[in-house]
């Protein structure tokens, strides 16, 4: 199977502490996603730029995640804008190097 990485980028414009608390609450749900091997996320406190990285055991699992409620929840979340994602094949011989697949999500709403 070809492992796939989904990288989601977004801007948190609301309360960062509230966003972190919501992310912590959703961690068990995210951990139970079929085919998920690893997940991590970060939020720059100065700029509000967030990144979530998901490693899946197959392309089918990654695409199922992209079509599912977890990403949709982030796209429509309060105080979150500019959501975009990349889907990348992971080179098993060199896991630190990926081959990008051009896929982008539309922004969930205009920045006010």
N, CA, C and O atoms as a GROMACS GRO file, in nm:
protein
  448
    1UNK      N    1   0.083  -0.119   0.000
    1UNK     CA    2   0.000   0.000   0.000
    1UNK      C    3   0.087   0.125   0.000
    1UNK      O    4   0.194   0.128   0.061
    2UNK      N    5   0.042   0.226  -0.068
    2UNK     CA    6   0.110   0.355  -0.074
    2UNK      C    7   0.060   0.445   0.038
    2UNK      O    8  -0.058   0.481   0.040
    3UNK      N    9   0.147   0.482   0.130
    3UNK     CA   10   0.107   0.575   0.236
    3UNK      C   11   0.085   0.713   0.177
    3UNK      O   12   0.149   0.753   0.080
    4UNK      N   13  -0.008   0.787   0.238
    4UNK     CA   14  -0.043   0.921   0.192
    4UNK      C   15  -0.040   1.017   0.311
    4UNK      O   16  -0.077   0.981   0.423
    5UNK      N   17   0.003   1.139   0.282
    5UNK     CA   18   0.003   1.244   0.384
    5UNK      C   19  -0.095   1.353   0.341
    5UNK      O   20  -0.096   1.396   0.226
    6UNK      N   21  -0.177   1.397   0.435
    6UNK     CA   22  -0.266   1.510   0.414
    6UNK      C   23  -0.214   1.622   0.505
    6UNK      O   24  -0.203   1.604   0.626
    7UNK      N   25  -0.183   1.736   0.445
    7UNK     CA   26  -0.139   1.853   0.520
    7UNK      C   27  -0.247   1.960   0.505
    7UNK      O   28  -0.281   2.001   0.394
    8UNK      N   29  -0.301   2.004   0.618
    8UNK     CA   30  -0.407   2.104   0.618
    8UNK      C   31  -0.351   2.232   0.680
    8UNK      O   32  -0.294   2.229   0.789
    9UNK      N   33  -0.368   2.343   0.610
    9UNK     CA   34  -0.324   2.474   0.660
    9UNK      C   35  -0.446   2.564   0.675
    9UNK      O   36  -0.540   2.557   0.597
   10UNK      N   37  -0.442   2.648   0.779
   10UNK     CA   38  -0.556   2.733   0.810
   10UNK      C   39  -0.511   2.849   0.898
   10UNK      O   40  -0.399   2.849   0.949
   11UNK      N   41  -0.598   2.946   0.915
   11UNK     CA   42  -0.571   3.059   1.003
   11UNK      C   43  -0.678   3.060   1.112
   11UNK      O   44  -0.798   3.052   1.084
   12UNK      N   45  -0.633   3.068   1.235
   12UNK     CA   46  -0.724   3.079   1.349
   12UNK      C   47  -0.733   3.226   1.385
   12UNK      O   48  -0.635   3.286   1.428
   13UNK      N   49  -0.851   3.284   1.368
   13UNK     CA   50  -0.870   3.426   1.394
   13UNK      C   51  -0.936   3.452   1.529
   13UNK      O   52  -0.938   3.565   1.577
   14UNK      N   53  -0.990   3.348   1.588
   14UNK     CA   54  -1.056   3.362   1.717
   14UNK      C   55  -0.960   3.335   1.831
   14UNK      O   56  -0.838   3.348   1.817
   15UNK      N   57  -1.016   3.299   1.943
   15UNK     CA   58  -0.943   3.271   2.066
   15UNK      C   59  -0.860   3.143   2.049
   15UNK      O   60  -0.915   3.035   2.030
   16UNK      N   61  -0.728   3.156   2.056
   16UNK     CA   62  -0.639   3.042   2.037
   16UNK      C   63  -0.656   2.937   2.146
   16UNK      O   64  -0.650   2.817   2.119
   17UNK      N   65  -0.678   2.980   2.269
   17UNK     CA   66  -0.696   2.885   2.379
   17UNK      C   67  -0.822   2.800   2.356
   17UNK      O   68  -0.821   2.680   2.380
   18UNK      N   69  -0.927   2.864   2.309
   18UNK     CA   70  -1.050   2.790   2.279
   18UNK      C   71  -1.027   2.691   2.165
   18UNK      O   72  -1.072   2.576   2.170
   19UNK      N   73  -0.956   2.735   2.061
   19UNK     CA   74  -0.926   2.647   1.949
   19UNK      C   75  -0.845   2.526   1.996
   19UNK      O   76  -0.876   2.412   1.959
   20UNK      N   77  -0.742   2.549   2.079
   20UNK     CA   78  -0.660   2.438   2.131
   20UNK      C   79  -0.746   2.341   2.213
   20UNK      O   80  -0.730   2.219   2.201
   21UNK      N   81  -0.835   2.394   2.295
   21UNK     CA   82  -0.922   2.309   2.375
   21UNK      C   83  -1.012   2.224   2.287
   21UNK      O   84  -1.034   2.106   2.315
   22UNK      N   85  -1.065   2.284   2.180
   22UNK     CA   86  -1.150   2.209   2.086
   22UNK      C   87  -1.069   2.100   2.015
   22UNK      O   88  -1.118   1.989   1.995
   23UNK      N   89  -0.945   2.132   1.978
   23UNK     CA   90  -0.858   2.032   1.914
   23UNK      C   91  -0.831   1.916   2.010
   23UNK      O   92  -0.833   1.800   1.969
   24UNK      N   93  -0.805   1.947   2.137
   24UNK     CA   94  -0.779   1.843   2.236
   24UNK      C   95  -0.902   1.754   2.255
   24UNK      O   96  -0.889   1.633   2.272
   25UNK      N   97  -1.022   1.815   2.254
   25UNK     CA   98  -1.144   1.736   2.267
   25UNK      C   99  -1.165   1.644   2.148
   25UNK      O  100  -1.220   1.535   2.163
   26UNK      N  101  -1.123   1.688   2.030
   26UNK     CA  102  -1.145   1.607   1.910
   26UNK      C  103  -1.036   1.502   1.888
   26UNK      O  104  -1.049   1.418   1.799
   27UNK      N  105  -0.930   1.504   1.967
   27UNK     CA  106  -0.818   1.411   1.948
   27UNK      C  107  -0.861   1.264   1.949
   27UNK      O  108  -0.817   1.189   1.861
   28UNK      N  109  -0.944   1.218   2.043
   28UNK     CA  110  -0.986   1.076   2.038
   28UNK      C  111  -1.063   1.040   1.912
   28UNK      O  112  -1.050   0.930   1.860
   29UNK      N  113  -1.143   1.133   1.863
   29UNK     CA  114  -1.219   1.108   1.741
   29UNK      C  115  -1.123   1.097   1.623
   29UNK      O  116  -1.136   1.006   1.540
   30UNK      N  117  -1.028   1.188   1.616
   30UNK     CA  118  -0.929   1.186   1.508
   30UNK      C  119  -0.847   1.057   1.514
   30UNK      O  120  -0.819   0.996   1.411
   31UNK      N  121  -0.807   1.016   1.635
   31UNK     CA  122  -0.726   0.895   1.651
   31UNK      C  123  -0.799   0.769   1.603
   31UNK      O  124  -0.735   0.670   1.567
   32UNK      N  125  -0.932   0.774   1.601
   32UNK     CA  126  -1.009   0.656   1.559
   32UNK      C  127  -1.038   0.651   1.410
   32UNK      O  128  -1.104   0.558   1.364
   33UNK      N  129  -0.990   0.749   1.333
   33UNK     CA  130  -1.016   0.752   1.189
   33UNK      C  131  -0.949   0.631   1.122
   33UNK      O  132  -0.830   0.606   1.142
   34UNK      N  133  -1.026   0.558   1.045
   34UNK     CA  134  -0.976   0.438   0.979
   34UNK      C  135  -0.856   0.471   0.890
   34UNK      O  136  -0.862   0.563   0.809
   35UNK      N  137  -0.748   0.396   0.905
   35UNK     CA  138  -0.630   0.411   0.820
   35UNK      C  139  -0.533   0.516   0.867
   35UNK      O  140  -0.426   0.531   0.808
   36UNK      N  141  -0.566   0.592   0.973
   36UNK     CA  142  -0.475   0.694   1.022
   36UNK      C  143  -0.359   0.628   1.096
   36UNK      O  144  -0.378   0.548   1.187
   37UNK      N  145  -0.238   0.664   1.056
   37UNK     CA  146  -0.116   0.611   1.118
   37UNK      C  147  -0.064   0.709   1.222
   37UNK      O  148  -0.022   0.669   1.330
   38UNK      N  149  -0.065   0.837   1.188
   38UNK     CA  150  -0.009   0.940   1.275
   38UNK      C  151  -0.074   1.074   1.244
   38UNK      O  152  -0.114   1.100   1.130
   39UNK      N  153  -0.084   1.158   1.347
   39UNK     CA  154  -0.138   1.293   1.331
   39UNK      C  155  -0.065   1.387   1.423
   39UNK      O  156  -0.033   1.351   1.537
   40UNK      N  157  -0.037   1.507   1.375
   40UNK     CA  158   0.015   1.612   1.462
   40UNK      C  159  -0.033   1.746   1.409
   40UNK      O  160  -0.066   1.759   1.291
   41UNK      N  161  -0.036   1.845   1.497
   41UNK     CA  162  -0.080   1.977   1.456
   41UNK      C  163  -0.004   2.083   1.533
   41UNK      O  164   0.050   2.058   1.641
   42UNK      N  165  -0.001   2.201   1.475
   42UNK     CA  166   0.067   2.313   1.539
   42UNK      C  167  -0.012   2.441   1.512
   42UNK      O  168  -0.088   2.450   1.416
   43UNK      N  169   0.009   2.539   1.599
   43UNK     CA  170  -0.056   2.669   1.584
   43UNK      C  171   0.044   2.775   1.627
   43UNK      O  172   0.088   2.777   1.742
   44UNK      N  173   0.081   2.863   1.534
   44UNK     CA  174   0.172   2.972   1.564
   44UNK      C  175   0.095   3.079   1.643
   44UNK      O  176   0.001   3.137   1.590
   45UNK      N  177   0.134   3.105   1.768
   45UNK     CA  178   0.058   3.198   1.850
   45UNK      C  179   0.064   3.343   1.800
   45UNK      O  180  -0.026   3.422   1.829
   46UNK      N  181   0.166   3.378   1.725
   46UNK     CA  182   0.178   3.516   1.676
   46UNK      C  183   0.093   3.542   1.552
   46UNK      O  184   0.024   3.643   1.543
   47UNK      N  185   0.099   3.451   1.456
   47UNK     CA  186   0.029   3.473   1.329
   47UNK      C  187  -0.109   3.406   1.323
   47UNK      O  188  -0.192   3.443   1.240
   48UNK      N  189  -0.133   3.307   1.410
   48UNK     CA  190  -0.257   3.232   1.404
   48UNK      C  191  -0.260   3.128   1.294
   48UNK      O  192  -0.364   3.069   1.267
   49UNK      N  193  -0.144   3.104   1.229
   49UNK     CA  194  -0.138   3.003   1.123
   49UNK      C  195  -0.128   2.864   1.185
   49UNK      O  196  -0.041   2.837   1.269
   50UNK      N  197  -0.217   2.778   1.142
   50UNK     CA  198  -0.220   2.641   1.192
   50UNK      C  199  -0.187   2.542   1.083
   50UNK      O  200  -0.214   2.566   0.965
   51UNK      N  201  -0.129   2.431   1.123
   51UNK     CA  202  -0.100   2.322   1.031
   51UNK      C  203  -0.135   2.191   1.101
   51UNK      O  204  -0.096   2.168   1.216
   52UNK      N  205  -0.207   2.105   1.031
   52UNK     CA  206  -0.236   1.970   1.079
   52UNK      C  207  -0.184   1.873   0.975
   52UNK      O  208  -0.210   1.889   0.855
   53UNK      N  209  -0.112   1.771   1.020
   53UNK     CA  210  -0.055   1.672   0.929
   53UNK      C  211  -0.108   1.535   0.968
   53UNK      O  212  -0.102   1.494   1.084
   54UNK      N  213  -0.161   1.465   0.869
   54UNK     CA  214  -0.219   1.333   0.889
   54UNK      C  215  -0.147   1.235   0.797
   54UNK      O  216  -0.135   1.260   0.677
   55UNK      N  217  -0.100   1.124   0.851
   55UNK     CA  218  -0.039   1.018   0.771
   55UNK      C  219  -0.136   0.901   0.767
   55UNK      O  220  -0.180   0.851   0.871
   56UNK      N  221  -0.169   0.858   0.646
   56UNK     CA  222  -0.263   0.747   0.627
   56UNK      C  223  -0.192   0.628   0.564
   56UNK      O  224  -0.092   0.643   0.495
   57UNK      N  225  -0.246   0.509   0.590
   57UNK     CA  226  -0.185   0.387   0.538
   57UNK      C  227  -0.216   0.361   0.391
   57UNK      O  228  -0.158   0.271   0.331
   58UNK      N  229  -0.307   0.440   0.333
   58UNK     CA  230  -0.342   0.420   0.192
   58UNK      C  231  -0.403   0.547   0.134
   58UNK      O  232  -0.448   0.635   0.207
   59UNK      N  233  -0.403   0.554   0.002
   59UNK     CA  234  -0.467   0.667  -0.065
   59UNK      C  235  -0.617   0.665  -0.041
   59UNK      O  236  -0.679   0.770  -0.024
   60UNK      N  237  -0.676   0.546  -0.040
   60UNK     CA  238  -0.821   0.536  -0.017
   60UNK      C  239  -0.858   0.594   0.120
   60UNK      O  240  -0.957   0.666   0.132
   61UNK      N  241  -0.780   0.563   0.223
   61UNK     CA  242  -0.807   0.614   0.358
   61UNK      C  243  -0.793   0.766   0.362
   61UNK      O  244  -0.873   0.835   0.425
   62UNK      N  245  -0.690   0.819   0.294
   62UNK     CA  246  -0.668   0.964   0.291
   62UNK      C  247  -0.784   1.034   0.220
   62UNK      O  248  -0.833   1.136   0.268
   63UNK      N  249  -0.827   0.980   0.108
   63UNK     CA  250  -0.937   1.042   0.034
   63UNK      C  251  -1.069   1.031   0.109
   63UNK      O  252  -1.154   1.120   0.101
   64UNK      N  253  -1.087   0.922   0.182
   64UNK     CA  254  -1.206   0.907   0.264
   64UNK      C  255  -1.207   1.014   0.374
   64UNK      O  256  -1.312   1.073   0.402
   65UNK      N  257  -1.092   1.040   0.436
   65UNK     CA  258  -1.079   1.146   0.535
   65UNK      C  259  -1.114   1.282   0.475
   65UNK      O  260  -1.188   1.360   0.535
   66UNK      N  261  -1.062   1.310   0.356
   66UNK     CA  262  -1.086   1.439   0.292
   66UNK      C  263  -1.234   1.461   0.262
   66UNK      O  264  -1.281   1.575   0.262
   67UNK      N  265  -1.307   1.353   0.237
   67UNK     CA  266  -1.450   1.364   0.206
   67UNK      C  267  -1.538   1.357   0.331
   67UNK      O  268  -1.660   1.371   0.323
   68UNK      N  269  -1.474   1.334   0.447
   68UNK     CA  270  -1.551   1.308   0.568
   68UNK      C  271  -1.576   1.430   0.656
   68UNK      O  272  -1.542   1.543   0.620
   69UNK      N  273  -1.635   1.404   0.772
   69UNK     CA  274  -1.679   1.512   0.860
   69UNK      C  275  -1.567   1.587   0.934
   69UNK      O  276  -1.587   1.701   0.973
   70UNK      N  277  -1.452   1.525   0.953
   70UNK     CA  278  -1.345   1.592   1.029
   70UNK      C  279  -1.296   1.716   0.957
   70UNK      O  280  -1.289   1.823   1.018
   71UNK      N  281  -1.263   1.705   0.830
   71UNK     CA  282  -1.218   1.821   0.754
   71UNK      C  283  -1.332   1.920   0.734
   71UNK      O  284  -1.311   2.042   0.738
   72UNK      N  285  -1.452   1.870   0.714
   72UNK     CA  286  -1.569   1.958   0.698
   72UNK      C  287  -1.590   2.041   0.824
   72UNK      O  288  -1.626   2.158   0.816
   73UNK      N  289  -1.570   1.981   0.941
   73UNK     CA  290  -1.583   2.052   1.069
   73UNK      C  291  -1.484   2.168   1.076
   73UNK      O  292  -1.520   2.278   1.120
   74UNK      N  293  -1.359   2.145   1.033
   74UNK     CA  294  -1.259   2.252   1.033
   74UNK      C  295  -1.295   2.360   0.931
   74UNK      O  296  -1.282   2.479   0.961
   75UNK      N  297  -1.340   2.321   0.814
   75UNK     CA  298  -1.377   2.416   0.710
   75UNK      C  299  -1.487   2.512   0.757
   75UNK      O  300  -1.489   2.629   0.720
   76UNK      N  301  -1.578   2.460   0.838
   76UNK     CA  302  -1.691   2.540   0.883
   76UNK      C  303  -1.679   2.587   1.027
   76UNK      O  304  -1.774   2.641   1.083
   77UNK      N  305  -1.562   2.566   1.087
   77UNK     CA  306  -1.542   2.604   1.226
   77UNK      C  307  -1.540   2.754   1.246
   77UNK      O  308  -1.492   2.828   1.161
   78UNK      N  309  -1.593   2.799   1.360
   78UNK     CA  310  -1.592   2.943   1.388
   78UNK      C  311  -1.449   2.992   1.411
   78UNK      O  312  -1.370   2.926   1.478
   79UNK      N  313  -1.419   3.108   1.357
   79UNK     CA  314  -1.287   3.167   1.378
   79UNK      C  315  -1.176   3.105   1.297
   79UNK      O  316  -1.058   3.132   1.322
   80UNK      N  317  -1.210   3.020   1.199
   80UNK     CA  318  -1.110   2.956   1.114
   80UNK      C  319  -1.135   2.997   0.970
   80UNK      O  320  -1.248   2.994   0.922
   81UNK      N  321  -1.028   3.037   0.899
   81UNK     CA  322  -1.042   3.077   0.759
   81UNK      C  323  -0.922   3.028   0.680
   81UNK      O  324  -0.825   2.978   0.736
   82UNK      N  325  -0.931   3.045   0.550
   82UNK     CA  326  -0.819   3.014   0.462
   82UNK      C  327  -0.776   2.869   0.463
   82UNK      O  328  -0.658   2.840   0.448
   83UNK      N  329  -0.870   2.777   0.480
   83UNK     CA  330  -0.836   2.635   0.488
   83UNK      C  331  -0.796   2.584   0.349
   83UNK      O  332  -0.869   2.602   0.252
   84UNK      N  333  -0.680   2.520   0.343
   84UNK     CA  334  -0.632   2.457   0.219
   84UNK      C  335  -0.562   2.328   0.258
   84UNK      O  336  -0.509   2.316   0.368
   85UNK      N  337  -0.561   2.232   0.167
   85UNK     CA  338  -0.490   2.107   0.199
   85UNK      C  339  -0.414   2.056   0.078
   85UNK      O  340  -0.444   2.088  -0.037
   86UNK      N  341  -0.313   1.975   0.109
   86UNK     CA  342  -0.235   1.905   0.008
   86UNK      C  343  -0.243   1.756   0.038
   86UNK      O  344  -0.242   1.715   0.154
   87UNK      N  345  -0.252   1.677  -0.065
   87UNK     CA  346  -0.248   1.532  -0.056
   87UNK      C  347  -0.117   1.487  -0.120
   87UNK      O  348  -0.092   1.519  -0.236
   88UNK      N  349  -0.034   1.413  -0.045
   88UNK     CA  350   0.100   1.380  -0.091
   88UNK      C  351   0.127   1.230  -0.078
   88UNK      O  352   0.101   1.171   0.027
   89UNK      N  353   0.179   1.170  -0.184
   89UNK     CA  354   0.226   1.031  -0.176
   89UNK      C  355   0.354   1.030  -0.094
   89UNK      O  356   0.442   1.114  -0.116
   90UNK      N  357   0.367   0.938  -0.001
   90UNK     CA  358   0.488   0.927   0.080
   90UNK      C  359   0.579   0.823   0.015
   90UNK      O  360   0.538   0.710  -0.009
   91UNK      N  361   0.702   0.865  -0.014
   91UNK     CA  362   0.802   0.776  -0.073
   91UNK      C  363   0.852   0.682   0.037
   91UNK      O  364   0.922   0.725   0.128
   92UNK      N  365   0.816   0.554   0.028
   92UNK     CA  366   0.852   0.458   0.132
   92UNK      C  367   1.003   0.439   0.145
   92UNK      O  368   1.052   0.406   0.253
   93UNK      N  369   1.076   0.458   0.035
   93UNK     CA  370   1.222   0.446   0.042
   93UNK      C  371   1.285   0.564   0.112
   93UNK      O  372   1.391   0.552   0.174
   94UNK      N  373   1.220   0.678   0.102
   94UNK     CA  374   1.267   0.802   0.164
   94UNK      C  375   1.146   0.872   0.225
   94UNK      O  376   1.093   0.965   0.166
   95UNK      N  377   1.102   0.828   0.346
   95UNK     CA  378   0.978   0.882   0.401
   95UNK      C  379   0.981   1.031   0.429
   95UNK      O  380   0.876   1.092   0.451
   96UNK      N  381   1.098   1.091   0.429
   96UNK     CA  382   1.104   1.236   0.451
   96UNK      C  383   1.079   1.314   0.323
   96UNK      O  384   1.069   1.437   0.327
   97UNK      N  385   1.067   1.246   0.210
   97UNK     CA  386   1.044   1.311   0.081
   97UNK      C  387   0.911   1.262   0.025
   97UNK      O  388   0.889   1.141   0.015
   98UNK      N  389   0.824   1.354  -0.010
   98UNK     CA  390   0.695   1.316  -0.067
   98UNK      C  391   0.682   1.370  -0.209
   98UNK      O  392   0.756   1.459  -0.250
   99UNK      N  393   0.588   1.315  -0.282
   99UNK     CA  394   0.559   1.361  -0.417
   99UNK      C  395   0.421   1.424  -0.413
   99UNK      O  396   0.322   1.352  -0.395
  100UNK      N  397   0.409   1.558  -0.430
  100UNK     CA  398   0.278   1.623  -0.415
  100UNK      C  399   0.178   1.585  -0.523
  100UNK      O  400   0.213   1.562  -0.639
  101UNK      N  401   0.054   1.578  -0.481
  101UNK     CA  402  -0.059   1.562  -0.571
  101UNK      C  403  -0.138   1.692  -0.559
  101UNK      O  404  -0.173   1.733  -0.448
  102UNK      N  405  -0.166   1.758  -0.670
  102UNK     CA  406  -0.229   1.890  -0.666
  102UNK      C  407  -0.376   1.877  -0.629
  102UNK      O  408  -0.460   1.842  -0.713
  103UNK      N  409  -0.407   1.906  -0.503
  103UNK     CA  410  -0.544   1.905  -0.453
  103UNK      C  411  -0.556   2.021  -0.355
  103UNK      O  412  -0.472   2.034  -0.266
  104UNK      N  413  -0.656   2.104  -0.370
  104UNK     CA  414  -0.677   2.218  -0.280
  104UNK      C  415  -0.824   2.222  -0.238
  104UNK      O  416  -0.914   2.193  -0.317
  105UNK      N  417  -0.845   2.259  -0.112
  105UNK     CA  418  -0.984   2.280  -0.064
  105UNK      C  419  -1.018   2.426  -0.081
  105UNK      O  420  -0.931   2.512  -0.069
  106UNK      N  421  -1.141   2.455  -0.109
  106UNK     CA  422  -1.182   2.596  -0.115
  106UNK      C  423  -1.182   2.656   0.025
  106UNK      O  424  -1.198   2.584   0.124
  107UNK      N  425  -1.165   2.786   0.033
  107UNK     CA  426  -1.177   2.852   0.163
  107UNK      C  427  -1.318   2.835   0.214
  107UNK      O  428  -1.414   2.830   0.136
  108UNK      N  429  -1.332   2.827   0.344
  108UNK     CA  430  -1.464   2.805   0.401
  108UNK      C  431  -1.548   2.932   0.400
  108UNK      O  432  -1.671   2.925   0.395
  109UNK      N  433  -1.482   3.049   0.405
  109UNK     CA  434  -1.553   3.176   0.398
  109UNK      C  435  -1.452   3.286   0.374
  109UNK      O  436  -1.332   3.265   0.392
  110UNK      N  437  -1.497   3.402   0.335
  110UNK     CA  438  -1.408   3.515   0.311
  110UNK      C  439  -1.358   3.570   0.443
  110UNK      O  440  -1.431   3.571   0.542
  111UNK      N  441  -1.235   3.615   0.444
  111UNK     CA  442  -1.177   3.677   0.563
  111UNK      C  443  -1.242   3.811   0.583
  111UNK      O  444  -1.251   3.892   0.490
  112UNK      N  445  -1.289   3.836   0.705
  112UNK     CA  446  -1.357   3.964   0.730
  112UNK      C  447  -1.262   4.068   0.784
  112UNK      O  448  -1.303   4.182   0.810
   0.00000   0.00000   0.00000
